[in-house]
Amino acid sequence: MDSQKEALQRIISTLANKNDEIQNFIDTLHHTLKGVQENSSNILSELDEEFDSLYSILDEVKESMINCIKQEQARKSQELQSQISQCNNALENSEELLEFATRSLDIKEPEEFSKAARQIKDRVTMASAFRLSLKPKVSDNMTHLMVDFSQERQMLQTLKFLPVPKAPEIDPVECLVADNSVTVAWRMPEEDNKIDHFILEHRKTNFDGLPRVKDERCWEIIDNIKGTEYTLSGLKFDSKYMNFRVRACNKAVAGEYSDPVTLETKALNFNLDNSSSHLNLKVEDTCVEWDPTGGKGQESKIKGKENKGSVHVTSLKKHTRSGTPSPKRTSVGSRPPAVRGSRDRFTGESYTVLGDTAIESGQHYWEVKAQKDCKSYSVGVAYKTLGKFDQLGKTNTSWCIHVNNWLQNTFAAKHNNKVKALDVTVPEKIGVFCDFDGGQLSFYDANSKQLLYSFKTKFTQPVLPGFMVWCGGLSLSTGMQVPSAVRTLQKSENGMTGSASSLNNVVTQ
C-alpha cells in the first residue's frame, strides 16, 4: 500500500511538472503569436516608410533633372535670342547702306559721286554685317540631357527582402562568471560579412531552465556590440541564474535570437536582521547606524541586572516586551515586523546586529564600509547562540576584526576574548571571506585584496554575519561572488606567523 502511494505520488509529481512545462510552452506560443501580429504590423509600416522614402528620392531626382533641362533650355534660348538680335541690327544697317549705294548711282556730278562712293566704301568696311558669324552659337540638340533608366528599372524590379542574419550561437564553454561579472561569447553559424553589430539581452531569474514568459523580469538590452563577446561587470548576484540571448543585425534588419543560455550566478545574499539588533542601532536592510536616543532607560536597568543580580531581573522583564522572540527561539529565516521597543536580542554594551541568513556550508564573501566618523565597529561572524550581553570577539562563539577610532586608534582581530593587534592600515572597505567547510574566516582590503587576517577553526554550528557599531554607521554589500584574487590568496593564508597562533587553530566545541 505504501509503495503504491509512493509510486502514485511520483506519477502525480511527474504529471504536475509536465503540466507546468506544457503551460509554460503554451504561454510562450501565445506570446510568440502576439509577437508575430505586432511585428507584422510594424514591418508593414516600415515597408511603407521605405517606399515613401524611395518615392521621395525619385521625386527629388526628377525635380533636379527637370531643373537641369529648363536651365539648359533657358541658356540656349538666351544665346539664340542674342544672336537673332545682333543679326537683325546688322541686317537693318546693311539694308540702309544698300539703299544709299543704289541712290548714289544716280549722282551726275563727279565730285559728289566720288564723295558718296568713298562714304559707301568706308561704311561697308565697318559694317557689322560683314563681321557676323552666320553660324548658330548653340544647337537645338538636347539629347545630352536624356536618361536611360533601364539599369535602374531592372534593379528596382529585383527589389527583395534583405537576407535576415542567422541566429548566433552562444558558447557556454567560452562564457565566464567571475568577480560579479559575466562574459558572454558567441559565434555565427556561418560567415556573414553584412553583419553590422549584435544586440545582447539579459535578465535575472531563479529558474534554471528555459526563460519563462510569465513571472519574469524584463530583458535588459545592450545594443551596438561590434565584437562576438561582451562582459557585464559590477553585477549584484541577487538571483540564482541569469538568462542571455543575442541576435545579429545588418544595416536594415535584426535576425532571430540565439537559443537562450542560463548561467548560474549564485552568491550569498542577506540583509541585516532588524529584530536581532540592539535598541541603540537604527537598522535598514544593508545599513546600520548608531542611534543614541534609543532604549537608554531600558539599558540602565539591564546593566543593573548585569551588575547587581536577581533584584533587577524583575525590572528587566517588566520593561522588556516579548513581541520579537530571540533568535534562540526562532529560525534564522523568520523576519517579524520590526517594532523598536520589542527587540531584546542584544542589550547592555553589545551594540550588535546579525545577518538574517545563516551560513551552513560553502564559501561566501561580502563587504562592509564604515562611515568616516565611525568611532568603533566590528565585523565578523557568530553562532546564533551568541548571548544578548556578549560582544563580538569576546566569546568563543564569535570571530571578528575590531576598529577603534576613539581616544586611541587600534585595529585588531578578536576571538574568545583574545586580541591580536594588526599592523596594517584600516582599509576603506573590508571584504569578509567565510569558508564554512574549510573552517576559515579571512578579512581583506576589499579594494586591493590584501589579506588583513585569517582565523582557522572548525565551525560546529551555522554562523551568522555579525556587526557591532558605536557612534557611526556601516553599509553592507552582498550578492557578491568570492573574488578570484581571494581564491588565489587562500593558498598562501596558511603561512601565518607565530604571533597569530593565539587566535588561530581554535576548535570551538
C-alpha positions as CSV (number, residue, x, y, z in Angstrom):
1,M,0.0,0.0,0.0
2,D,2.7,2.5,1.0
3,S,4.8,1.6,-2.1
4,Q,1.8,2.1,-4.3
5,K,1.2,5.5,-2.7
6,E,4.8,6.5,-3.2
7,A,4.6,5.4,-6.9
8,L,1.4,7.4,-7.3
9,Q,3.0,10.4,-5.7
10,R,5.9,10.2,-8.2
11,I,3.4,9.9,-11.1
12,I,1.5,12.9,-9.7
13,S,4.7,14.9,-9.3
14,T,5.8,14.0,-12.9
15,L,2.4,14.9,-14.3
16,A,2.4,18.2,-12.4
17,N,5.8,19.1,-13.7
18,K,4.8,18.1,-17.3
19,N,1.6,20.2,-17.0
20,D,3.7,23.1,-15.8
21,E,6.1,22.6,-18.7
22,I,3.3,22.5,-21.2
23,Q,1.5,25.5,-19.7
24,N,4.8,27.4,-19.9
25,F,5.1,26.3,-23.6
26,I,1.5,27.4,-24.3
27,D,2.3,30.8,-22.8
28,T,5.3,31.0,-25.0
29,L,3.3,30.2,-28.1
30,H,0.7,32.8,-27.2
31,H,3.5,35.3,-26.6
32,T,5.0,34.4,-30.0
33,L,1.7,34.7,-31.8
34,K,1.2,38.1,-30.4
35,G,4.7,39.0,-31.4
36,V,4.0,37.8,-35.0
37,Q,1.0,40.1,-35.2
38,E,2.7,43.1,-33.7
39,N,5.9,42.6,-35.7
40,S,4.0,42.1,-39.0
41,S,2.2,45.4,-38.4
42,N,5.5,47.1,-37.6
43,I,7.3,45.7,-40.6
44,L,4.4,46.8,-42.9
45,S,4.7,50.3,-41.5
46,E,8.5,50.2,-42.1
47,L,7.9,48.9,-45.6
48,D,5.6,51.9,-46.3
49,E,8.2,54.2,-44.9
50,E,11.0,52.7,-47.1
51,F,8.9,53.0,-50.2
52,D,7.7,56.5,-49.3
53,S,11.4,57.4,-48.8
54,L,12.2,55.8,-52.2
55,Y,9.4,57.7,-53.9
56,S,10.6,60.9,-52.3
57,I,14.1,60.3,-53.6
58,L,12.8,59.7,-57.1
59,D,10.7,62.8,-56.9
60,E,13.8,64.8,-55.8
61,V,15.9,63.3,-58.6
62,K,13.1,64.0,-61.2
63,E,12.8,67.6,-60.0
64,S,16.5,68.1,-60.2
65,M,16.6,66.7,-63.8
66,I,13.7,68.9,-64.8
67,N,15.6,71.9,-63.5
68,C,18.7,70.9,-65.4
69,I,16.6,70.7,-68.7
70,K,14.9,74.0,-68.0
71,Q,18.3,75.7,-67.3
72,E,19.8,74.3,-70.5
73,Q,16.7,75.4,-72.4
74,A,17.0,78.9,-70.9
75,R,20.7,79.1,-71.7
76,K,20.4,78.1,-75.3
77,S,17.3,80.3,-75.8
78,Q,19.2,83.3,-74.5
79,E,22.2,82.6,-76.7
80,L,20.0,82.3,-79.8
81,Q,17.9,85.4,-78.9
82,S,21.0,87.4,-78.5
83,Q,22.3,86.2,-81.9
84,I,19.0,86.9,-83.6
85,S,19.0,90.5,-82.1
86,Q,22.6,91.1,-83.4
87,C,21.7,89.8,-86.9
88,N,18.5,92.0,-87.1
89,N,20.6,95.0,-86.2
90,A,23.2,94.1,-88.8
91,L,20.6,93.5,-91.5
92,E,18.9,96.8,-90.8
93,N,22.2,98.7,-91.2
94,S,23.1,96.7,-94.3
95,E,19.7,97.4,-96.0
96,E,20.1,101.1,-95.2
97,L,23.6,101.1,-96.8
98,L,22.3,99.2,-99.8
99,E,19.6,101.8,-100.3
100,F,22.1,104.6,-100.0
101,A,24.5,103.0,-102.5
102,T,21.7,102.4,-105.0
103,R,20.7,106.1,-104.8
104,S,24.4,107.1,-105.3
105,L,24.4,105.6,-108.8
106,D,22.1,108.4,-110.0
107,I,24.5,111.2,-108.9
108,K,25.7,113.1,-112.1
109,E,28.4,115.3,-110.7
110,P,31.7,113.5,-110.5
111,E,32.8,115.2,-107.3
112,E,29.7,114.3,-105.3
113,F,29.7,110.8,-106.8
114,S,33.3,110.3,-105.6
115,K,32.4,111.6,-102.2
116,A,29.5,109.2,-101.9
117,A,31.5,106.3,-103.2
118,R,34.1,106.8,-100.5
119,Q,31.5,107.0,-97.8
120,I,29.9,103.8,-99.1
121,K,33.3,102.1,-99.1
122,D,34.1,103.2,-95.6
123,R,30.7,102.1,-94.3
124,V,30.9,98.7,-96.0
125,T,34.3,98.3,-94.4
126,M,32.9,99.0,-90.9
127,A,29.5,97.3,-91.5
128,S,28.6,94.7,-88.8
129,A,27.0,92.5,-91.4
130,F,30.5,91.6,-92.6
131,R,31.7,90.7,-89.1
132,L,28.8,88.4,-88.2
133,S,29.3,84.7,-87.8
134,L,26.4,83.2,-89.7
135,K,26.5,80.0,-87.7
136,P,24.3,79.3,-84.6
137,K,26.2,79.5,-81.4
138,V,24.2,76.6,-79.9
139,S,22.3,73.7,-81.5
140,D,18.9,72.6,-80.8
141,N,20.2,69.2,-79.7
142,M,19.1,68.3,-76.1
143,T,20.0,64.6,-76.2
144,H,22.8,65.1,-73.7
145,L,20.1,65.5,-71.1
146,M,18.1,62.4,-72.0
147,V,18.0,59.5,-69.5
148,D,18.1,55.7,-69.7
149,F,16.7,54.1,-66.5
150,S,16.8,50.6,-67.9
151,Q,19.5,49.5,-65.4
152,E,17.8,51.2,-62.5
153,R,14.4,49.8,-63.6
154,Q,15.9,46.3,-63.7
155,M,17.4,46.9,-60.2
156,L,14.1,48.1,-58.9
157,Q,12.4,45.1,-60.3
158,T,14.8,42.9,-58.4
159,L,14.0,44.5,-55.1
160,K,13.5,41.9,-52.4
161,F,13.7,41.5,-48.7
162,L,17.1,41.8,-47.2
163,P,18.5,38.4,-46.1
164,V,18.0,38.1,-42.4
165,P,21.1,37.3,-40.4
166,K,21.1,33.8,-38.9
167,A,20.8,33.4,-35.2
168,P,24.1,33.4,-33.4
169,E,25.2,30.5,-31.2
170,I,26.2,31.3,-27.6
171,D,29.1,29.1,-26.5
172,P,28.6,28.2,-22.8
173,V,32.1,26.8,-22.6
174,E,33.5,30.2,-23.5
175,C,31.2,32.1,-21.1
176,L,32.7,33.1,-17.8
177,V,31.1,34.0,-14.5
178,A,33.6,35.5,-12.1
179,D,34.1,38.5,-9.8
180,N,30.5,39.6,-10.1
181,S,31.0,39.9,-13.9
182,V,29.7,37.7,-16.7
183,T,31.4,37.4,-20.0
184,V,29.2,36.1,-22.8
185,A,30.7,34.7,-26.0
186,W,29.0,33.7,-29.2
187,R,29.7,32.8,-32.8
188,M,27.8,32.9,-36.1
189,P,26.9,29.5,-37.7
190,E,28.3,30.7,-41.0
191,E,30.3,33.8,-42.1
192,D,28.2,36.8,-42.8
193,N,30.1,40.0,-43.8
194,K,27.0,42.1,-43.9
195,I,26.6,42.0,-40.1
196,D,26.9,45.5,-38.6
197,H,26.5,44.8,-34.9
198,F,25.0,42.5,-32.2
199,I,22.3,43.0,-29.6
200,L,22.7,41.2,-26.2
201,E,19.8,40.8,-23.9
202,H,19.9,39.6,-20.3
203,R,17.8,39.2,-17.2
204,K,18.0,37.7,-13.7
205,T,15.9,34.6,-12.8
206,N,15.6,31.9,-10.1
207,F,14.7,29.3,-12.7
208,D,17.4,27.1,-14.2
209,G,15.5,26.1,-17.3
210,L,14.4,28.0,-20.4
211,P,13.2,31.6,-19.9
212,R,9.5,31.8,-18.9
213,V,7.0,34.3,-20.3
214,K,5.2,34.9,-17.0
215,D,6.6,36.0,-13.7
216,E,9.9,37.1,-15.1
217,R,11.8,40.3,-15.2
218,C,12.0,42.3,-18.4
219,W,15.0,41.7,-20.7
220,E,17.7,44.4,-20.4
221,I,19.2,45.4,-23.7
222,I,22.8,46.2,-24.7
223,D,22.9,47.4,-28.3
224,N,25.6,48.1,-30.9
225,I,28.1,45.5,-29.8
226,K,30.8,45.2,-32.5
227,G,32.5,42.0,-31.4
228,T,31.4,38.5,-30.6
229,E,31.7,38.7,-26.8
230,Y,30.7,41.1,-24.1
231,T,31.4,41.5,-20.4
232,L,28.8,42.8,-17.9
233,S,30.6,43.9,-14.8
234,G,29.7,45.2,-11.3
235,L,26.6,43.0,-11.1
236,K,24.8,42.2,-7.8
237,F,24.1,38.5,-8.0
238,D,20.7,38.6,-6.1
239,S,19.3,35.8,-8.2
240,K,20.5,32.2,-8.8
241,Y,20.7,32.5,-12.5
242,M,20.9,34.9,-15.5
243,N,19.4,34.3,-18.9
244,F,21.2,35.5,-22.0
245,R,20.3,35.7,-25.7
246,V,21.9,37.6,-28.6
247,R,21.0,38.4,-32.2
248,A,22.8,39.8,-35.2
249,C,21.9,42.9,-37.1
250,N,22.8,44.3,-40.5
251,K,22.1,47.8,-41.7
252,A,18.4,47.2,-42.1
253,V,17.2,44.2,-40.0
254,A,17.8,42.2,-36.9
255,G,18.0,38.5,-37.0
256,E,16.4,35.9,-34.8
257,Y,17.6,35.5,-31.2
258,S,20.0,32.8,-30.3
259,D,18.9,29.9,-28.2
260,P,18.8,31.4,-24.7
261,V,21.6,30.3,-22.3
262,T,21.2,30.2,-18.5
263,L,24.3,30.8,-16.4
264,E,24.5,30.2,-12.7
265,T,25.2,33.4,-10.7
266,K,24.6,32.2,-7.2
267,A,26.0,34.3,-4.3
268,L,25.3,34.9,-0.7
269,N,22.5,37.4,-0.2
270,F,21.5,38.6,3.2
271,N,20.1,41.7,4.9
272,L,20.6,42.9,8.5
273,D,18.1,41.4,10.8
274,N,16.4,44.4,12.5
275,S,14.7,42.2,15.1
276,S,18.2,41.0,16.2
277,S,19.7,44.4,16.8
278,H,20.5,46.4,19.9
279,L,18.0,49.1,20.7
280,N,20.6,51.8,20.1
281,L,21.0,50.8,16.5
282,K,18.9,52.1,13.6
283,V,18.8,49.2,11.1
284,E,17.8,49.1,7.4
285,D,18.3,46.2,5.0
286,T,22.0,46.9,4.3
287,C,22.8,49.8,6.7
288,V,23.2,50.2,10.4
289,E,23.7,53.4,12.3
290,W,24.3,54.2,16.0
291,D,21.2,55.9,17.4
292,P,22.0,57.2,21.0
293,T,18.3,58.1,21.6
294,G,17.0,54.6,21.6
295,G,16.5,52.4,24.7
296,K,18.6,54.3,27.2
297,G,16.3,53.8,30.1
298,Q,16.0,50.1,29.4
299,E,19.7,49.7,29.1
300,S,20.4,51.2,32.6
301,K,18.1,48.6,34.1
302,I,19.8,45.8,32.0
303,K,23.2,46.9,33.2
304,G,21.8,46.8,36.7
305,K,20.9,43.2,36.1
306,E,24.4,42.5,34.9
307,N,26.0,44.0,38.0
308,K,23.6,43.5,40.9
309,G,21.9,40.2,40.4
310,S,18.4,39.0,40.7
311,V,16.8,42.1,42.1
312,H,16.8,43.6,38.6
313,V,15.6,40.5,36.7
314,T,12.0,41.5,37.5
315,S,12.8,45.1,36.4
316,L,14.2,43.7,33.1
317,K,11.1,41.6,32.4
318,K,8.9,44.5,33.3
319,H,10.5,46.8,30.8
320,T,11.2,44.3,28.0
321,R,8.5,43.4,25.6
322,S,8.4,40.0,24.1
323,G,6.9,40.9,20.7
324,T,10.1,39.8,18.9
325,P,11.5,36.5,20.2
326,S,15.2,35.9,20.5
327,P,16.8,34.1,17.6
328,K,17.5,31.3,20.2
329,R,13.8,30.6,20.0
330,T,13.1,31.2,16.3
331,S,14.6,30.1,12.9
332,V,17.1,32.4,11.2
333,G,14.9,32.9,8.2
334,S,12.0,34.5,10.1
335,R,11.8,38.3,9.8
336,P,8.9,39.6,12.0
337,P,7.8,43.2,11.8
338,A,10.4,45.5,13.3
339,V,9.0,47.1,16.4
340,R,11.7,49.2,18.1
341,G,10.6,48.7,21.7
342,S,10.1,44.9,21.2
343,R,13.7,43.9,20.5
344,D,15.5,42.0,23.2
345,R,18.1,40.1,21.2
346,F,21.1,42.3,22.3
347,T,21.4,44.6,25.2
348,G,23.9,46.2,27.6
349,E,27.0,47.3,25.6
350,S,26.6,44.6,23.0
351,Y,25.8,47.1,20.2
352,T,25.3,44.2,17.8
353,V,23.2,43.3,14.8
354,L,23.3,40.0,12.9
355,G,22.6,39.0,9.4
356,D,19.2,37.3,8.6
357,T,20.7,34.3,6.7
358,A,22.7,31.5,8.3
359,I,25.8,30.1,6.6
360,E,25.8,26.3,6.9
361,S,28.2,25.3,4.1
362,G,30.2,26.6,1.2
363,Q,32.4,29.6,0.6
364,H,30.9,33.1,0.8
365,Y,32.0,36.7,0.6
366,W,30.6,40.2,1.5
367,E,32.0,43.6,2.0
368,V,31.5,46.3,4.7
369,K,32.2,50.0,4.6
370,A,32.3,52.3,7.6
371,Q,31.3,55.9,7.8
372,K,34.3,58.2,8.0
373,D,33.3,59.4,11.5
374,C,32.6,56.0,12.9
375,K,34.2,55.7,16.4
376,S,34.2,52.0,16.9
377,Y,33.0,49.0,14.9
378,S,33.5,45.2,14.5
379,V,32.9,42.9,11.5
380,G,32.8,39.1,11.7
381,V,30.6,36.1,12.2
382,A,28.9,34.5,15.2
383,Y,26.9,31.4,16.2
384,K,23.2,32.3,16.7
385,T,23.7,31.3,20.4
386,L,25.7,34.5,21.0
387,G,24.4,35.9,24.3
388,K,22.5,39.1,24.5
389,F,25.2,40.7,26.6
390,D,28.1,39.3,24.6
391,Q,30.2,41.5,22.4
392,L,31.7,40.2,19.1
393,G,35.1,38.6,19.6
394,K,34.8,38.4,23.4
395,T,33.3,34.8,23.4
396,N,34.2,31.5,21.9
397,T,31.1,31.8,19.7
398,S,32.2,34.8,17.6
399,W,35.1,35.9,15.5
400,C,35.8,39.5,14.3
401,I,38.2,42.3,13.5
402,H,37.6,45.4,15.5
403,V,38.4,49.0,14.6
404,N,38.6,51.6,17.4
405,N,39.0,55.3,16.5
406,W,38.1,56.6,20.0
407,L,40.8,58.1,22.2
408,Q,43.4,55.8,20.6
409,N,43.4,54.2,17.2
410,T,43.5,50.4,17.2
411,F,42.9,47.6,14.7
412,A,42.8,44.1,16.0
413,A,41.4,40.6,15.5
414,K,39.3,39.2,18.3
415,H,38.1,35.8,19.4
416,N,37.3,34.2,22.8
417,N,38.3,37.5,24.5
418,K,41.8,37.3,23.0
419,V,43.1,40.2,20.9
420,K,45.7,40.2,18.1
421,A,46.8,43.7,17.1
422,L,47.0,44.2,13.3
423,D,49.9,46.2,12.0
424,V,48.2,47.2,8.8
425,T,46.2,50.3,7.7
426,V,42.5,50.1,8.2
427,P,41.1,49.9,4.6
428,E,38.2,52.0,3.3
429,K,36.2,48.8,2.8
430,I,36.6,45.4,4.4
431,G,36.0,42.2,2.5
432,V,34.9,39.1,4.6
433,F,35.5,35.6,3.3
434,C,33.9,32.7,5.1
435,D,34.8,29.1,4.1
436,F,32.5,27.2,6.4
437,D,33.5,23.7,5.3
438,G,37.2,24.6,5.3
439,G,37.0,26.3,8.7
440,Q,38.4,29.6,7.6
441,L,37.4,33.2,8.2
442,S,39.5,35.8,6.4
443,F,39.4,39.6,6.1
444,Y,40.7,41.6,3.2
445,D,41.2,45.1,1.9
446,A,38.2,45.0,-0.4
447,N,40.0,47.2,-3.0
448,S,43.5,45.8,-3.1
449,K,42.5,42.3,-1.9
450,Q,45.4,42.5,0.6
451,L,44.9,39.9,3.4
452,L,44.4,41.5,6.8
453,Y,43.9,38.5,9.0
454,S,42.7,34.9,8.9
455,F,41.1,32.7,11.6
456,K,41.4,28.9,11.3
457,T,38.8,27.0,13.2
458,K,36.1,24.3,12.9
459,F,32.6,25.7,12.7
460,T,30.3,23.3,14.6
461,Q,27.1,25.3,14.1
462,P,25.8,27.6,11.3
463,V,27.2,31.1,11.6
464,L,25.6,34.4,11.0
465,P,27.3,37.6,9.8
466,G,27.8,39.9,12.7
467,F,28.3,43.6,13.1
468,M,29.0,45.9,16.0
469,V,28.8,49.7,15.7
470,W,29.1,52.6,18.1
471,C,29.0,56.3,17.2
472,G,28.8,56.0,13.4
473,G,27.4,53.6,10.8
474,L,28.2,50.7,8.5
475,S,26.9,49.9,5.0
476,L,26.9,46.3,3.6
477,S,27.4,44.9,0.1
478,T,26.1,41.3,-0.5
479,G,25.2,39.3,-3.6
480,M,29.0,39.0,-4.3
481,Q,31.0,36.1,-5.5
482,V,34.3,35.2,-3.9
483,P,36.7,37.3,-5.9
484,S,39.3,35.5,-8.0
485,A,42.1,37.3,-6.2
486,V,40.8,36.0,-2.8
487,R,40.6,32.4,-4.1
488,T,44.2,32.7,-5.3
489,L,45.4,34.2,-2.0
490,Q,43.8,31.4,0.1
491,K,46.8,29.1,-0.7
492,S,49.2,31.5,1.0
493,E,47.0,32.1,4.0
494,N,48.2,29.0,5.8
495,G,51.7,30.6,6.3
496,M,50.7,32.6,9.3
497,T,53.3,33.9,11.8
498,G,53.6,32.5,15.3
499,S,52.3,35.7,16.8
500,A,48.9,35.0,15.3
501,S,48.7,31.5,16.7
502,S,46.8,32.6,19.8
503,L,43.7,33.3,17.7
504,N,44.2,30.6,15.1
505,N,43.7,26.9,15.2
506,V,40.8,27.3,17.6
507,V,38.4,24.4,17.6
508,T,35.0,25.5,19.0
509,Q,33.1,22.7,20.6
